[in-house]
Amino acid sequence: MRNSRVVLAVGAHPDDIDFGAAGTIAKWTGEGARVYYLVCTDGSRGSDDPGMTRKKLAQIRREEQVNAGRVLGIKKIFFLKHADTTLVSDFKLKKDIAQVIKTIKPNILLTMDPSLYYSEKFSFINHSDHRAAALAAMDACFPLSRDRLTFPDHERKGLFPHKTKELWLIGFEKRNQLVDVTKTFEKKLKALSMHKSQFPDFPAVKKKVEETARYFGEGLPAGKQAKGVKYAENFTRIVIS
């Protein structure tokens, strides 16, 4: 029987979704799901290299995301090419995301948690682009891609309203859905290793990713009982009525 799961994963930058959800995505694609990525910005400012240019970095990061997508079995990656660090959750961004939603008709939309500003536990400040992309994705999911009169030009392109069934938010502080990614964790690490421009010291990144996934793995009952669950990823899952 064909897997009916269709997933649209929306991130602000190349590497965002891979960092937060690649283990789960590899699990889904391995089960036959069709998974698509939508990357909102060009990622053109994320470098400390004094010889790097924004134009060159944007091309490098696009190629890195394509390579990571191949590792995970991503069906297609949509690139919106907004300027890095300038993303705002405006009506144009929401319209662009809604157009992709109507094109692929996902039953799951996966993105970051827009309510997360920082994590004391995991020692980071959440990038403003992450929050903007996530909020725009949520609004595009509901109600904008649902309502026929919101974007009448979409119908002229043959794109019609779509109701997404579930929203999955990548989380660190909140959760109601832990996914065992023990069997796909090496594939997650391989996908992350494609983002060489972002992780020049990959062993350090690997250690951090392993520690986080192990922490979440301990939240699963089988993890607590040491029955083969080593790594997990953390989400808030919302079923949309």
Stockholm file with secondary structure:
# STOCKHOLM 1.0

chainA/1-241         MRNSRVVLAVGAHPDDIDFGAAGTIAKWTGEGARVYYLVCTDGSRGSDDPGMTRKKLAQIRREEQVNAGRVLGIKKIFFLKHADTTLVSDFKLKKDIAQVIKTIKPNILLTMDPSLYYSEKFSFINHSDHRAAALAAMDACFPLSRDRLTFPDHERKGLFPHKTKELWLIGFEKRNQLVDVTKTFEKKLKALSMHKSQFPDFPAVKKKVEETARYFGEGLPAGKQAKGVKYAENFTRIVIS
#=GR chainA/1-241 SS CCCCCEEEEEESSTTHHHHHHHHHHHHHHHTTCEEEEEEEECCTTCCCCTTCCHHHHHHHHHHHHHHHHHHHTCSEEEEEEECTTCCCCCHHHHHHHHHHHHHHCCSEEEEECTTCCEETTTTEECCHHHHHHHHHHHHIIIIITTCTTTCHHHHHTTCCCCCCCEEEEECSSCCSEEEECGGGHHHHHHHHHTCTTTCSSHHHHHHHHHHHHHHHHTTSHHHHTTSSCCCEEEEEEEECC
#=GC SS_cons         CCCCCEEEEEESSTTHHHHHHHHHHHHHHHTTCEEEEEEEECCTTCCCCTTCCHHHHHHHHHHHHHHHHHHHTCSEEEEEEECTTCCCCCHHHHHHHHHHHHHHCCSEEEEECTTCCEETTTTEECCHHHHHHHHHHHHIIIIITTCTTTCHHHHHTTCCCCCCCEEEEECSSCCSEEEECGGGHHHHHHHHHTCTTTCSSHHHHHHHHHHHHHHHHTTSHHHHTTSSCCCEEEEEEEECC
//
